[in-house]
Amino acid sequence: MGVRNYVDGQYVEGFSANGAFTSDSTRDGFFYLGAKSTATWARFRGALDEVKVFDQALSVHQIRATMRADAGGARVLPAGGAVTVAEGATLEVNGTDEEASHISGSGTLDLVSGRLALAGTNTFAGTLVGDGTLMLPAGADLTLGADPAGFTGYFEMAGGALALPEGVTRVNATFRATAIDGAAQVSYPGDVEIPDGAALTLTAANKGPLITANGTVTLLGGGTITLPEPQAVGNWEIARGTSVVDAGSGDLNGRWSVANAWETHTVKFAVSSGAFWCRVYGSGSLFFVR
């Protein structure tokens, strides 16, 4: 145990000391910063601002997150700029929302917390780690050159695409499907979350599954479905995984709805046979041969 000093989140050599903080009943019982009761002549010549005392030693990531929170979540990267992480270097995103028009390099991208949103076409040959969020909006695609085994956060799939190295069939991160293309069928090598507020337009030709997961699909809330035409009927398979878990509050059919079904049609949402279904059928009809 001892004291380690950091300046702007970086450890500074030469200003650290060993030894434990101990209670001394022979003194006045106060904790001093910038001076001590037995040496009033040895005072810190400067100002101390925004002092915080913690009941545990902070990790370097916690120190940086606290520093950036005090700065109002100031960005680390210039918004929309291109970033190259050189071999041996580390780009850390910790507690902020960042944007990059392009990322490349063979260093380490450490998404400790916060979110990094990419744009355009990206190829990153380095190491991806951390518990934060990597967002791929519409028009963005990312090719990874190394297995992201150390990344346990979220791939936020908001319309973009992710390509993994050959042979990687499952990742430790979770795919958050914030945008679901009703005309496409995508496969995710891991667990998938469908967040509350999801909205998708179905097609007559594609009955799904729209999403296939090599893991658990979790429904976090509700959403809205738009049919290809109001009179459309049938079974649409929204998502399929090794299992589907409804983690929302209340009845599934109370949280999900179809925006434009005919009033005479019946709409049902169901989790069954490892899939999440939207079923629309007309009064008196008997079908659903899939």
C-alpha positions, 0 to 999 in steps of 0.5 A: 500500500502507498501513494501513487500520483497521476497527472491528467490520468497518467501515472507520474514516476518519482512522486510516489511513496510506499507505506500505509495510511494509519490512525494516530491517536496521539494526534488531533484525529484530522486528515490533512492535505497540503500540510500536517499538524506536526510541521505547520511550516511545511505547507503546500504552496498552491491551491487544492480544487475539487478534493475527493476522498474515496474509501478504496484505491481506484484503478487507473480506469476509474481515475480517468473516468472520474477526471472526465466526468468532472470535465463534463464528459469532454471528448477525447477525439475530435468529432468525425476525425480519422484515427490510427492506433499505431502498433504498441499504442492504446486508444482508450475510450472511458466515460465519453461518447466519441465519433470517428470517421475512420479507424485503422491500425494495429494497436489496442482499442480499449473501450473501457466505458462510453461509446465509440461510433464509426462511419464509412469503411473501417479495417482494424488489425489491432486488439479490441478490449473493454466493456464499452460500446462500439456503434456501427450506424447505417453506412458504417462497416468494420472488419476486425483482423483479430479475435475480439475475445477481450471485448465484453461490451456491446456491438451496437448494430444500428444499421452497419455491418461487422466482419470477424476474422475467419474461424471466429464463430462466437464472441464474448460481446453482446450485439445490441440490435437497435436497427433491424432491417425487415428486408434482410436476414443477418446472423450474429455470433453471440448473444443479442439484445433487442432494446425497448422502442424497436421499430421495423417494417416487415416485407411480404417476401422475407418471413425471417428469421430477420436475426439469427443469433449464436446465443441468447436473444433477449427482448428488453421491452416493446416495439412497433411493427409495420406490415408491408400492407394493412391486409397482410397476414402470416407468420414473421419470425423476427429473431431466433437464437439458442434461446429467447428470453423476454426480459420486459415488464408486463405482457408481451402483447401489451408492449409490442404492437402492429401499426397498420393491421386491419381492424378485423385482423388479429395480431399476436406476438409470441416467444416459442420454439427458440424464436420471437414471432409476429403473427397476423391472421384474419377473422375465421382464417386457419393457416400458418403453414410456415 
